[in-house]
């Protein structure tokens, strides 16, 4: 399980630090081994709650880890604020996450919005 969080931290934290203009050599960047739980990922995002990218990337991580249910709220937040985020990819991923999470009607409605 530790390796999963290490992968997630790379997907999530490295781009977040870059977005915030933080260079690894100038700041203390959490090591891959230091992030060992979803709560620690949540804490990293809480400090950057003003950017949609934080939530988008956590949603991507959840999907990559096979947890579509966890991805839905993050992707919903992104799509609600910016429907065309990442060239509409966020909306497509939200529909996919809803379908995987058993929310078929919602997934169909979101897929219909893409037309």
C-alpha positions as CSV (number, residue, x, y, z in Angstrom):
1,X,0.0,0.0,0.0
2,X,2.9,2.3,0.7
3,X,4.0,2.2,-3.0
4,X,0.5,3.2,-4.1
5,X,0.7,6.4,-2.0
6,X,4.2,7.1,-3.3
7,X,2.9,7.0,-6.9
8,X,-0.1,9.1,-6.0
9,X,2.2,11.7,-4.3
10,X,4.2,12.0,-7.5
11,X,1.1,12.5,-9.6
12,X,-0.3,15.0,-7.1
13,X,2.4,16.9,-5.2
14,X,5.0,17.5,-7.9
15,X,2.7,19.4,-10.2
16,X,1.1,21.2,-7.2
17,X,4.5,22.5,-6.1
18,X,5.2,23.6,-9.6
19,X,1.8,25.4,-9.9
20,X,2.6,27.2,-6.7
21,X,6.0,28.2,-8.0
22,X,7.8,26.1,-5.4
23,X,11.1,24.6,-6.4
24,X,12.2,21.4,-4.7
25,X,15.6,22.7,-3.9
26,X,14.2,25.9,-2.4
27,X,11.5,24.4,-0.2
28,X,11.1,21.3,1.9
29,X,9.2,19.0,-0.4
30,X,7.6,15.9,1.2
31,X,9.5,12.8,0.2
32,X,7.7,10.0,-1.5
33,X,8.1,7.8,1.5
34,X,6.5,10.4,3.8
35,X,3.0,10.2,2.2
36,X,1.5,7.0,3.4
37,X,-2.2,7.6,3.6
38,X,-5.1,9.3,1.9
39,X,-5.4,11.6,4.9
40,X,-1.9,12.9,4.1
41,X,-2.8,13.5,0.5
42,X,-5.9,15.4,1.7
43,X,-3.7,17.5,4.0
44,X,-1.5,18.4,1.0
45,X,-4.5,19.5,-1.0
46,X,-6.0,21.5,1.8
47,X,-3.1,23.9,1.6
48,X,-3.9,24.4,-2.1
49,X,-7.6,24.5,-2.1
50,X,-7.7,27.6,-4.2
51,X,-6.7,25.7,-7.4
52,X,-8.9,23.3,-9.3
53,X,-5.8,21.4,-10.3
54,X,-5.4,20.0,-6.8
55,X,-8.8,18.4,-6.8
56,X,-8.5,17.3,-10.5
57,X,-5.2,15.5,-9.8
58,X,-6.6,13.8,-6.6
59,X,-9.6,12.7,-8.7
60,X,-7.1,11.3,-11.3
61,X,-5.2,9.5,-8.5
62,X,-8.4,8.0,-7.1
63,X,-9.3,6.7,-10.6
64,X,-5.9,5.3,-11.1
65,X,-6.1,3.5,-7.8
66,X,-9.5,2.1,-8.7
67,X,-11.6,4.2,-6.3
68,X,-14.1,5.8,-8.6
69,X,-16.4,6.7,-5.6
70,X,-13.6,8.8,-4.1
71,X,-12.9,10.5,-7.5
72,X,-16.5,11.7,-8.0
73,X,-16.6,14.6,-5.5
74,X,-13.3,16.0,-6.6
75,X,-14.2,15.9,-10.2
76,X,-17.6,17.3,-9.5
77,X,-16.0,20.2,-7.8
78,X,-13.7,20.9,-10.8
79,X,-16.5,20.6,-13.4
80,X,-18.8,22.8,-11.3
81,X,-16.3,25.6,-11.3
82,X,-14.8,25.1,-14.8
83,X,-16.9,22.9,-17.0
84,X,-14.3,22.9,-19.8
85,X,-11.3,22.1,-17.4
86,X,-8.5,20.3,-19.2
87,X,-10.3,20.7,-22.6
88,X,-13.4,19.0,-21.2
89,X,-11.4,16.0,-20.0
90,X,-12.5,16.6,-16.4
91,X,-16.2,16.3,-17.4
92,X,-15.5,13.1,-19.3
93,X,-13.6,11.6,-16.4
94,X,-16.5,12.6,-14.1
95,X,-18.9,10.7,-16.3
96,X,-16.6,7.8,-16.3
97,X,-16.1,7.9,-12.5
98,X,-19.9,8.1,-12.0
99,X,-20.4,5.1,-14.2
100,X,-17.8,3.1,-12.4
101,X,-19.2,4.1,-9.0
102,X,-22.7,2.8,-10.0
103,X,-24.2,6.2,-10.7
104,X,-25.5,5.3,-14.1
105,X,-28.1,8.0,-14.5
106,X,-25.7,10.7,-13.6
107,X,-23.1,9.3,-15.9
108,X,-25.6,9.2,-18.8
109,X,-26.6,12.8,-18.1
110,X,-23.0,14.0,-18.0
111,X,-22.3,12.1,-21.3
112,X,-25.3,13.8,-22.8
113,X,-23.9,17.2,-21.8
114,X,-20.8,16.5,-24.0
115,X,-22.9,16.4,-27.2
